[in-house]
Structures are given as structure tokens and as C-alpha cells.
Amino acid sequence: MLGTQIRPARADDEERITRFLRGLSLHTQTLRFFTGVATPATVLVRTLLALDERRDALVATMNGEIVGHAMSYRGDGADVEIAVVVTDEWQGFGLGPKLVDALLLRAAVRGATTVGMDVLGENRRVLKLIRRLWPDAKMKVTSGSVEVTAMIDQAAVFAEQGSGGTPLTA
Ligand SMILES: CC(C)(COP(=O)(O)OP(=O)(O)OC[C@H]1O[C@@H](n2cnc3c(N)ncnc32)[C@H](O)[C@@H]1OP(=O)(O)O)[C@@H](O)C(=O)NCCC(=O)NCCS
């Protein structure tokens, strides 16, 4: 996608990520965070930007503003749990899957082989996306949400990166 860049989150992204969260529709906020985040707490903002041995975070930017965010953290069940959100205006252009691919490549390099995702049962769009990305994913339904677990297809993520399919500059 011309003009969109994917890069690791940085500590100096606090104001940008706050603007990004405020700009999400309540529907998108709820699908991602299971609640509204129009007035994001500092602890949430910092968690979204944290990169350490347990956490990774990527942002997609357009003209310097954040239009997408994806994060992974070491999970209990799967090796990494991931979550992703794209601003309403940019949904439907393939940015979400690009963020997920880039995140999984980085997780696979660190040795992760399984990925988990918690999804609201009503989130048909992302459930469909998951079935397309990970056809063999296991889905466990628990009180309104779906716990998805899948194998990271290492061959696919590395090949995609090698072919330039998921460049860090998209
Ligand atoms: C889920 C999400 C990250 C996907 O990112 P994306 O960049 O929109 O992904 P895509 O462009 O590949 O679109 C995914 C599907 O949604 C559809 N879609 C996207 N925006 C749409 C819209 N506004 N109206 C209808 N369909 C839409 C696309 O057509 C595509 O369907 P397809 O698989 O039949 O082609 C993004 O929609 C989002 O941020 N949703 C809210 C947060 C969320 O649900 N996060 C996941 C739980 S952590």
C-alpha cells in the first residue's frame, strides 16, 4: 500500500497512539479492546508501545500519523498472543494482515511456533480473516469470545518476507 510504513513502536509515539485511539470509532475500539478507549489511560498507551523480551509492537503510519497497530506478548497457551487494529478509514485495504504477517515474522525469529488471539464472537470479519490466514486454527468459544490458536506457518512467513511480500515499508 503506497505511502504506508510499518515499523516498530517507539516510546515517543505516545501522543500519536493517543490520537489514533481517540480517532477509532466506538465499534472498532470495542472489537479490539472489548471496551471504549476514547480517553486512554497512560498505562494502556505505554503497554501498546512496550517492546521487551515478552512484548513486541508494530505501528503502521501514513504521513507520520499512526493508522494501524499490532502487538504480541508471550502467552500462556500459545507462544505469542496477538492483537491488531486498523483505523476505520483504512480498514479493507489489507493493512491488518500485513501488520499480522510482520508481527509473526518477528515472533518466529524469536522462536515462537504457535499464535493465539482473543476475538469477540460477533467479530465476523476477523474470524473470516483468521480462517483465511490460518485454515487449521482451533477455535474455543467461551462466554461471547473466541480463543483462537494456530500454528505459525514458518515456511510461509519467511518465504513471504523473502519475496518482499510483507516489507516493513509497504
Ligand atoms: C480486523 C482488522 C485488523 C483487519 O484489518 P484490515 O486492514 O481491515 O484487513 P483487510 O483489508 O484484509 O479486510 C479484512 C476483511 O474485512 C473486510 N472489511 C474491511 N473493512 C470493511 C468495511 N468497512 N466494511 C465491510 N467489510 C470490510 C474486507 O473486505 C476483508 O474481507 P475479505 O476477507 O472478504 O476480503 C480491522 O478490520 C480492524 O481493525 N478491526 C477492528 C479491530 C479488530 O477487530 N481487531 C481484531 C481483534 S484483536
The ligand as an SDF file (V2000), in Angstrom:
LIG
                    3D

 48 50  0  0  0  0  0  0  0  0999 V2000
   -9.5850   -6.8500   11.7850 C   0  0  0  0  0  0  0  0  0  0  0  0
   -8.7960   -5.7620   11.1090 C   0  0  0  0  0  0  0  0  0  0  0  0
   -7.4840   -5.5550   11.8670 C   0  0  0  0  0  0  0  0  0  0  0  0
   -8.4760   -6.2240    9.6770 C   0  0  0  0  0  0  0  0  0  0  0  0
   -7.6580   -5.2570    9.0640 O   0  0  0  0  0  0  0  0  0  0  0  0
   -7.9680   -4.7670    7.5750 P   0  0  0  0  0  0  0  0  0  0  0  0
   -6.8190   -3.9380    7.1560 O   0  0  0  0  0  0  0  0  0  0  0  0
   -9.3060   -4.1520    7.5040 O   0  0  0  0  0  0  0  0  0  0  0  0
   -7.9680   -6.1720    6.8060 O   0  0  0  0  0  0  0  0  0  0  0  0
   -8.4610   -6.4600    5.3330 P   0  0  0  0  0  0  0  0  0  0  0  0
   -8.3040   -5.2280    4.4840 O   0  0  0  0  0  0  0  0  0  0  0  0
   -7.7650   -7.6990    4.8850 O   0  0  0  0  0  0  0  0  0  0  0  0
  -10.0020   -6.7290    5.4970 O   0  0  0  0  0  0  0  0  0  0  0  0
  -10.4400   -7.9170    6.1570 C   0  0  0  0  0  0  0  0  0  0  0  0
  -11.8440   -8.2440    5.6860 C   0  0  0  0  0  0  0  0  0  0  0  0
  -12.7400   -7.2730    6.2280 O   0  0  0  0  0  0  0  0  0  0  0  0
  -13.4740   -6.6530    5.1680 C   0  0  0  0  0  0  0  0  0  0  0  0
  -13.6800   -5.2520    5.5090 N   0  0  0  0  0  0  0  0  0  0  0  0
  -12.7490   -4.3970    5.9630 C   0  0  0  0  0  0  0  0  0  0  0  0
  -13.3060   -3.1910    6.1980 N   0  0  0  0  0  0  0  0  0  0  0  0
  -14.6180   -3.3150    5.8940 C   0  0  0  0  0  0  0  0  0  0  0  0
  -15.7250   -2.4420    5.9780 C   0  0  0  0  0  0  0  0  0  0  0  0
  -15.5840   -1.1750    6.4190 N   0  0  0  0  0  0  0  0  0  0  0  0
  -16.9350   -2.9120    5.6090 N   0  0  0  0  0  0  0  0  0  0  0  0
  -17.0850   -4.1780    5.1970 C   0  0  0  0  0  0  0  0  0  0  0  0
  -16.0680   -5.0710    5.1190 N   0  0  0  0  0  0  0  0  0  0  0  0
  -14.8560   -4.6280    5.4590 C   0  0  0  0  0  0  0  0  0  0  0  0
  -12.5730   -6.7940    3.9630 C   0  0  0  0  0  0  0  0  0  0  0  0
  -13.3270   -6.7360    2.7610 O   0  0  0  0  0  0  0  0  0  0  0  0
  -11.9950   -8.1730    4.1780 C   0  0  0  0  0  0  0  0  0  0  0  0
  -12.9340   -9.1730    3.8030 O   0  0  0  0  0  0  0  0  0  0  0  0
  -12.4970  -10.3770    2.8490 P   0  0  0  0  0  0  0  0  0  0  0  0
  -11.6290  -11.2530    3.7160 O   0  0  0  0  0  0  0  0  0  0  0  0
  -13.7750  -10.9950    2.4650 O   0  0  0  0  0  0  0  0  0  0  0  0
  -11.7460   -9.7530    1.7120 O   0  0  0  0  0  0  0  0  0  0  0  0
   -9.5790   -4.4270   11.0530 C   0  0  0  0  0  0  0  0  0  0  0  0
  -10.7870   -4.6290   10.3580 O   0  0  0  0  0  0  0  0  0  0  0  0
   -9.8630   -3.8480   12.4200 C   0  0  0  0  0  0  0  0  0  0  0  0
   -9.0920   -3.0560   12.9420 O   0  0  0  0  0  0  0  0  0  0  0  0
  -10.9880   -4.2480   13.0580 N   0  0  0  0  0  0  0  0  0  0  0  0
  -11.3360   -3.7480   14.3940 C   0  0  0  0  0  0  0  0  0  0  0  0
  -10.4150   -4.3260   15.4660 C   0  0  0  0  0  0  0  0  0  0  0  0
  -10.4440   -5.8390   15.4620 C   0  0  0  0  0  0  0  0  0  0  0  0
  -11.4610   -6.4550   15.1970 O   0  0  0  0  0  0  0  0  0  0  0  0
   -9.2960   -6.4260   15.8030 N   0  0  0  0  0  0  0  0  0  0  0  0
   -9.1820   -7.8870   15.8670 C   0  0  0  0  0  0  0  0  0  0  0  0
   -9.3260   -8.3980   17.2370 C   0  0  0  0  0  0  0  0  0  0  0  0
   -7.8530   -8.1600   18.1850 S   0  0  0  0  0  0  0  0  0  0  0  0
  1  2  1  0
  2  3  1  0
  2  4  1  0
  2 36  1  0
  4  5  1  0
  5  6  1  0
  6  7  2  0
  6  8  1  0
  6  9  1  0
  9 10  1  0
 10 11  2  0
 10 12  1  0
 10 13  1  0
 13 14  1  0
 14 15  1  0
 15 16  1  0
 15 30  1  0
 16 17  1  0
 17 18  1  0
 17 28  1  0
 18 19  1  0
 18 27  1  0
 19 20  2  0
 20 21  1  0
 21 22  1  0
 21 27  2  0
 22 23  1  0
 22 24  2  0
 24 25  1  0
 25 26  2  0
 26 27  1  0
 28 29  1  0
 28 30  1  0
 30 31  1  0
 31 32  1  0
 32 33  2  0
 32 34  1  0
 32 35  1  0
 36 37  1  0
 36 38  1  0
 38 39  2  0
 38 40  1  0
 40 41  1  0
 41 42  1  0
 42 43  1  0
 43 44  2  0
 43 45  1  0
 45 46  1  0
 46 47  1  0
 47 48  1  0
M  END
$$$$
